[in-house]
Amino acid sequence: MVLAKLTTPKKTNALRKIFYLTFSVLFIASCTPGFGQDNSPYSRYGLGDLVPSTNINTRAMGGISTGYNDIYSINFNNPASYSWFYAQKEPKSNKLLYGRAILDIGLNFENRTLIEPNKPGKFTASNALFSHVQVGIPLRKGWGLSFGLRPVTRISYKIIQGGRVENGTDSTSTLSEGDGGAYLPTIGTGFKIGHLSLGVNVGYMFGKKDYSTRKSIINDTVSFNAGNFETKTNYGDFYFNMGAQYRANLDSSTFLTLGAYGNLKHHINATQDQVRETFYYDPNQGYVRLDSVYEKTGTKGVIEYPASFTVGATLERTPGIKKSGWLIGVDFSRTNWQDYRFFGQVDSLQNKWELRVGGELRPAFDAARKSYFGNVAYRAGFFIGPDYIKVKEVMPQFGATLGLGLPLRNFNRLNNQATFINIAFEYIKRGNNDNLLKENLFRFSVGFSLSDLWFSKKKYE
């Protein structure tokens, strides 16, 4: 006779592995945030160019995220989705029997082309950047926890301009450079109350904004000292956003999910250093100061970060025998960038709205059993809306997206693990002939969703 006994709940090695891998990715991301030079002049304004704010799954679907939830990836935009992390409870005791922990990481590879309207010249630059790292843990059925790190904005440009001084005889050379951006580590939770899910993320937004303008006067007979006008700002403060989802069952396999999330206006503390100096350039030492004309350090100030909201819905049908599964969603977002202030100063910004539409197709179960591509998720979408930067004219923006969710074959006999490679292709057109510069951006993003049972009751003989 074989006797079976339930042991006390015990954590598997999966959670430990996920934690180790997460902290390794966080360390690498903090040390090497990117390489190459974006050289986007528009990143001079506001807090910089806005970085994609969704995971790779939803990015391939135009960026829809309000009503999206998935047990194999993490929708960190709407914390209400954390309530859908997969967990199974014991019927009698209501204790957690097992749950599936998730590690979701992503990388971006970008190719950006700057075009000056009505002129033949253009500039192209490529870059690779960290997208996000996020961990999701089911605490019990209908209640989940998630934490991670993602970039919010990026500042990266280097522009050289030539000209002449007012007397018309001396030439000038001006080098304008910018570097920095914002990051947001967060921890959040989401829980269900019937068909309604609620959630909140709490984080600390921090970053820097470094600008310098180096100007030289070139004369054949007189030597002029070059001047540097530099401002460095560091900032950081607490941040939070809230979300909600309501899921209605239209039939046994069709669901409508309504969603919303947003944040209030935040006041972020900042410290600024200003330097006005003369300098010379040494090939071995770089820029070397000759004399400090003006220097003021440690100036305290506030950055007013605007309020934002997003609303939307998804309609989903789960796959079955000879019946494909699909999802289609739409989001509308608005951010009040006209409320942005940097040490009390306004900038060349405007309120931003965006409409996102996207969907996903999953083959039927019988197709999934026949071939690998029957297990693949096929995604597409688009988004449209003006950019938040406005220099003289409104800058329109349009993007088209495609993507795949590729499952990796599992050789674990216990069948506890589930791993997916998610890829997204984005083409983004920014500006038109009415703007000072147009940008064409092609972005390839790759994400990895790894999950495993992290808490279980095991049997032994």
N, C-alpha and C positions, 0 to 999 in steps of 0.2 A: 504494500500500500504506500502510495506517495503522499507525504504530508506537505502542505503548502502553508506558509505563514506570511502575513504582511509585516514588514519591518517598519520601524519608525521612519518618518520622512527624512530623506537624506539628499543633500545636494550632489549632483553629478559634477564631473570635471568640466562640463561645458561652460558653466557660468564663469569658472576661474579662467578658462581659456579666453572667453569673450572679454573679460575685464583686462587681462594682460594685453590682448591685441588692441583693445580700445585705447589704453593708455600709451601704447607704443605709437599708434597713429596720431594721437594728440601731441606727443612729444615731437614726432617728425614734422607735423603740420606747423607747430610753433617755431621750429628751427628753420624750416624751409617752406615759407608760405607760397613761393612761386619762383619761377625763373623766366628770364627773357624780359622784354620791355614792351608793355602794352602800347605806350605812347598815345593815349587817348586824351586830347586836349580838353574834352568836355568833363573829364574827371577833376578839373580845376574847381568846379562849382559844387556847392552844397557839401556833402560828406564824401563825394566821389561818385563814380559809376556804381549803380546798384548791381549787386551780384545776384544770380538766380537764387530764389528763396525757397525752392521746393526740392524734394528728393528726385532721383533720376526717373523713377516710375512716372510720377505726375508731370515731370518736365517734358517727357515724350508725348504727353497728352495736352499740350498747350499751357501747362501749369495749373490745371484745375486741382483744387485741394480741399475745398470746404466740406464736400460730402464724401470724400474718399476715405476708405479704411481698408486695411489689408493685414492679414495675420503674419505675412512674411516680410513686411517692410514697415517703415515708420513714417507717418505723415506728421512731421513736427510743426507744420504750420497751424494745424487745428488740434490742440491738445485733447479735445473730446475724443479723438480717434484712438487714444491710448486705451480706452475702455474695451477695445476690440482685440487686444492681445489675447492669444489663445490660451485658455486655462481650463482645466477640468477639476471639478470638486467632487468629493465623496458625498453621495446622496444623503446618508444618515447624519453624519457629523458636520457636513458643510465645510470641511477642511479641504485645503488645496491638495489634490491628488497628484497632478503634474501640470506644468506650464511650459510654454515655449519662449525662451529668451531670444532676442533678436539683436544682431549687430548690423547696422546699415551705414556703409561708407561710400564716398563718391569722389571722383576726380574730374576736372574739366580740362579739355585741350581746345584752345581757341586760335582762330586766325582772323585778324582784324585788318580791314582795308579802309584807309582814309582817302576820300576823294574831294577835291576842291571843285565845286560846280563850274562848268564852262572852261575848265582847264585840263590839259592832258595828263598832268602829273598826278601820281598817287603814291601812297605809302602803305606797305604791308608789314605786319608784325605778327609773330606767333608766340604763344605762351601756354604754360601748363600750370594749373592752380588747384589747390585743395578746395573741395566742394563742401563736404560735411562729414561728420562722424557722429553716430547716434546709437544709443543702446536702449532697448525696450525690455521691460521685465513685467510679466503678469503677477500681480500680488494675490489676486483671487479672481474668480470668474466675474467679469464685468468691472474690473478695477485694475488699472495698469500704471506703471511708472516709466518715465523715459528721461534720459539726460544725454547731453552731447555738446558739440561745438560746431559753429558755422560762421563763415564770413558774411558781412552785411553789405559793405561797400569796399571799393578799391580806388586808390589814387595812384596814377602812374603816367607821367608824361615828361617829355624833354623836347623843348622847342628852341631852335636857334633862328634869330631874326637879324637881318642886316638893315642899315639905314644911314641917315646922315643927321648931324646936329643942325641947329637952326642957322648957323652961318653958311651952311652948304658946302663947306670945304672938307671937314673932317668926317670920317666914316665911323659908324658905331656897330658894335656887335652885342646882342642881348641873348643870354641863355636863360630860359625859364624852365625850372624843374619842379616837380611835385612828387611826393611819395607819401604813402600811408594807407589808411582804410580803417574800417571798424570790424570787430569780431563780437560774437555773442555766444557765450556758454550759457546753457539753460538746464533746468531740471523741472519736470512737470508731471502732473498726474491727471488721469481722466477716469470717470466712473459712470455707470449706467443707473438710471432710475426708470425702469420699464423700457419704453421705446426711446427715451430721451437720454443723451449722453452729454456730460458737462466736463470741462477741463480747464486747466490753467498752467501756464509756463511762467517760471520766475528765473531771471537771469541777470547777468551783469554785462552791459554793453561797454566796450572799451576800445580805444584806438588812438591813432595819431593823425595829424594833418600838418605836413611839413612843406612849406613853399619857399623857394628862393629865386631871386632875379639877379643875375650877374651881368653887369654892363661895362663894356670897355669902349674907350674912344681911341681911334687909330689915326695917328698923324705922322707924317714923314720926318718932321724935324723936332717935335716936342713929345716927350714921354708923359702920358697921363696914367695915374693909378686907376686900376679897375675897382669898381664898387660892387658890394654884395648887400642886397636887401633881403633879409631872411626872417621868416616867422615860423616857429615851431610850436605846435599845440598838442598836448596830451589830454585825453578825457576818459571818463569812466563813471558809471553810476548804475543803479539797479533798474531793471526793466521787467515788465510783465505783460502778457497778453492772455486773453480768455477766449474760449470757443465753445460751441454747442453743435450737436447733431441730433436730428430726429429721424428715425428710420421707420417707415411704414411698409408693411408686407402687403403687396397688391395681390399676390397669390403665392403658392408654395415655392416658386423659384424666381419671382420678380419683386424687386424692392426699390422704393423711392426714398432717398436720403436727402433731407434739407439740412444745410449747414451754414454757420456764420462764425467768424472770429475777428478779432481786432484788438487794438491797443489804444489807450488814452495818450494824451500829450505828455511827454516826459521832459524833465529838466535835468540835463546831464552836466555835472561839474567838470570844469576844465581848467588847465593851467597853461599859460602861454609865455614863451620867450621871444623877444624881438632883438635882432642884431642888425646894425648898420655899420659896415666896415670896408676898408680897402684891403686888397689882397693881390697876390700874384700866384701863378700856377707853376708848380714844380713837377716834372714828370715822375719823380720818385716819391715825393711827399704829398702830391695832390695840391689842393687849395691851401695856401699859407697866408695867415693874417699879417698885414702890415701895421694897421692901426685901427683901433675901435673908435668909430665916430659916435655911435650911440648904442647902448645896450641896456635892456630892461628885462629882468628875469622874474619868474614866479608870479606873473599877473593872474589873479583869479577871475574866472568868468563862468558863464553858463551857456550851454548849447541847448536850444529849445527844439526837441525832436517831435515831429508832428504826429497827430492822431491818425489812425487808419482803420478801415473796416473792409471786410470781404464777405459777400453773401453768395450762395449758389446752391446747386442741387445736382445729384447724380441719379440716373435711372439704370438699374443693373438687373441682369438675368444670369443666374448661375448655370453653367453647362450641365447637360445630362446626356443620356443615350440618344444618339442621332439628333442632338439639339445643342447648337453652339451657345456659349455664354458670351455676353457682351456688356459693356458699360458705356454710357454717354453722359457727359457732364458739362455744366456751364457755370462760370464764376464771373462776378463783377466786383471790382475793388476800387477804392478811392482813398487817396492819401492827401492831407491838407498841407502840402509843402509850402504854401504861401505863409504859413505860420512859423516856418523855420527861421531861427535867429542864431547868429554866431557872434557871441560877445555883444549882443544887442543890435548887430548889423543884419540887414536883409541881404539876399543874394539873388542871382538871376534864375529864380525858380518859379514854378507855377504848380497849382494843384494838379494831381495826376489821377486819371482814371484808366482802367484797363478791363477789357472784355476777353475772357479766355474760354475756348470751346475745345473739347477733346473727347476721345473715346478709346476703348480697348476691345479687342475681339479674342476670345478663347475658344478653340475648337471643341467639338463634342467629345465625350468620354471614349467612344469607340474609335475616333480618329487618334486620340491620345495613346491608345493601346497599340495602334498600328505603326506609328512612326514617331521619331523624336520631334519633328516639327508640329505634330499634333499636340505637343505639350507647351509650345511657345505662345506667349502673349504678344499680340500685335497691336501697336499703339500709334495714334496720330492726333494732331490738333493744330490750333493756331491761336494767336492773340493779337490784339490791336488796341491802340490808344496812344495819346501823346506822351512824350518823354517828360520827366519832371524838370528838366533843364530848359530854360527859355532864354536864348541869347538873340535879341532883336525879334526873331520870329519863332512861332510855335514849331517844335520839332516832332513831326509824326513818327510813329514807330509801328512796325509790323513784323510778326514772326511766324514761321511755319515749322512744325516739329514732326518727327517720326521716331519710332523706337521699338525695341523688342525686350521681352522678358525671357531670358534663356535659362532654363533649369539645368543644373549639373546632375549627372547621373549619380545616384547614391549607392555606395557599396557597403554601407553599414548594415549589418544583419538585423540590428534592432530597429532600423528604419526610423530613428529619432531625429536625424538631421535633415534639413532642407536648405539648399544653397541655390541662389539665383544670381546670374549676371544680368544687370539691367543696363541697356545702352540707349542713348538718346542723341538724335541729330537735330540741330537747330540752325535755321537760317534767319537772321534778324537784319532788317533794313531800317536804318535810323537816319532821319532827315531827308530833305529833298533839295531841289535847286534853289529854293528860297533861303536855305540855311548857309552859314559860313562854311561848314564842312558836312559831308555825308559819310556815314559809316556803314559798311557791309560786314557783318560778323557771322562767321560759321563756327559753331561750337559742337564738339563731340564730347559727350559725357559718358562715363562708365561708372557703374555702381555695383557694389557687392552686398547682397543680403544673406547673412548667415544666421541660422537659427538652430537650436537644439533644446532638448528637454533639460531643464535645470533643477527641477524638483520632482521627485517621484517616489512612489512606494513600490518596492521590488519584492518579488517572490523568490524563495529558494527551496530546494528539495532537501 
